[in-house]
Amino acid sequence: MVVQRVKRPTLDEMDLPVGKKTRLHRILYEHGPGHGVALILPIDQGIEHGPVDFFANPDSADPGFQLRLCLEGGYSAIAFHYGLASKYLRPYAGRVPLILKINGKTNIPPDTAPLSGLTGTVEDAVRLGADAVGYTLYVGSPRQDEDIRQLTEVRRACDAYGMPLIVWSYPRGEAIDKKGGRDSLYAVDYAARLACELGADIVKLNVPEFTEKAAASPKPYDTLRLGYREAVERVVRSAGRTLVLFSGGSKLGDDDLLEKARHCMEAGATGLIFGRNMWQRSMADALRLTAEIKRIMLGTV
């Protein structure tokens, strides 16, 4: 099956209302690498994983570490939940754009029927000066009817306030596991399309992986064997006029992380959202790696 090259959509092609376009312009052009691409630093792992992710770099337990990295490294935005944004952002207000994550869950209960409850509102995002809100959608969860209903209310509020909506579109649940797994091309491709259909302005995705479980994917994904970049291009195409950010996931070595960045950007991604891969390092190491990643990103514009 032939995969055609994908061109990332531009802000003008998205046909957005003025409020959303203004806020996205700040993220895509006025901060970070600029030129229509975004490098975002997420720190929502404290809710999702507890304190364990901060053990690798004890300095990172203080959100001031990530804020300093954002400012000195020249990131496009930082992603915080309400508590961190309200307690730590004030000295950086206006200098580090905020994406307010407004739902989340712990990893304590079994992940068989996940649903992330609301931890904030779009009104909170407006009051805190955010340039976007983030929402996690669990694609394929047995509770997806509740999830989609909750997301619909968030989307309505985003439209009312001119607030861009970024959907963390994550396949989860037993049905997904039986159909190739959460990071299969089938699952990630579906997650990209669903985010577009449900009204996301930006979608955050994991890079598709090919494992033995992929053979259990529905047709034609069960026999589809694309290269790394071709798989990413297919996912970007499925997102349509929804901008795509790819996640870094758990910490990788420098070469693997830079290769991931290069493949994703060359395949049409609008940006990268790398968290643990950056702030689990020392400040000097994180700043060095940030500069290398930004050079790669600007080389694909």
Secondary structure, DSSP 8 states (H G I E B T S, - for coil): ----------TGGG---HHHHHHHHIIIIISTTBTTBEEEEE--HHHHHGGGGGSSSGGGGSHHHHHHHHHHHT-SEEEE-HHHHHHH-GGGTTTS-EEEE-EE--S-S-TTS---EE---HHHHHHTT-SEEEEEEEET-TTHHHHHHHHHHHHHHHHHHT--EEEEEEE-SHHHHHTT-TTSHHHHHHHHHHHHHTT-SEEEE------GGGGGS-TTTTT----HHHHHHHHHHHTTTSEEEEE--S---HHHHHHHHHHHHHTT-SEEE-SHHHHTS-HHHHHHHHHHHHHHHHHT-
